[in-house]
Amino acid sequence: MSAVLPNKASAAVELSDAAVLLDRPQRIVEAHDVVRRYGSGDTAVDALRGASLEVRRGELVAVMGPSGSGKSTLMHILAGLDQPSSGAVSIAGTDITRLSDKELTKLRRAHIGFVFQFFNLLPMLTAEENITLPLRIAGTKVDRDWLDIVLDQVDLADRRSHRPSELSGGQQQRVAIARALLSRPSVLFADEPTGNLDSTTSAEILTVLRHAVESYLQTTIMVTHDAKAAAIADRILFLADGRIVRELGPSTASEVLDALREVANR
């Protein structure tokens, strides 16, 4: 698999634009004092207790923490899939907590890509048809040059006409990543993207995600329990009891595990 984009004019434009944007960092995702409370009174449970963060363009940020720490809740709120009880969240400068359901749907289509543990591919469609389906449903024209670039980036150019049953688990996850990248999202949310894969295939998927960040500054937020996955991140945020309690910069898997143990034993 190539570590760089194919040598095409459109790819060169993407990289040129990315270099300019790298000199002028933008806050793509912001969260301020986010609280998420379920229930009320004596039975109320706070899944998040005032979480705040910023993620800039071209960053890959991993989110880790013990079971029940609030990782999934945080991702759902950042992606506009759930509403905070209080606090504010913005994507690409838009406060998503103030949007109507219709406005939020439009924003997710324009700015957010998703990759999940399970691939969520339609079995009757080819890899290319699965990749382009969200754009076609939205009535958006598919940029064929960009599609070719993305297929090359995820090493699926020769598998575009294959159906999911004809692809390995790793190849199916690459289809899911390509589907998320095709709309050029402001931020890609990856929820346990290697959780359903063996270690070798997981490493390949992590390489694809890291290349997307390095090749065209694809801002990515990844929830994971895997220290090896977190080790590819630029920053690692650790949650405990609904709060971000620690942050690491680039780290080895061993360093990530040590930090996770410390957080779990707080």
Summary of the structure (lengths in Angstrom):
residues: 266
radius of gyration: 18.4
end to end distance: 41.4
largest distance: 61.0
contacts: 867
relative contact order: 0.18
helix: 43%
strand: 23%
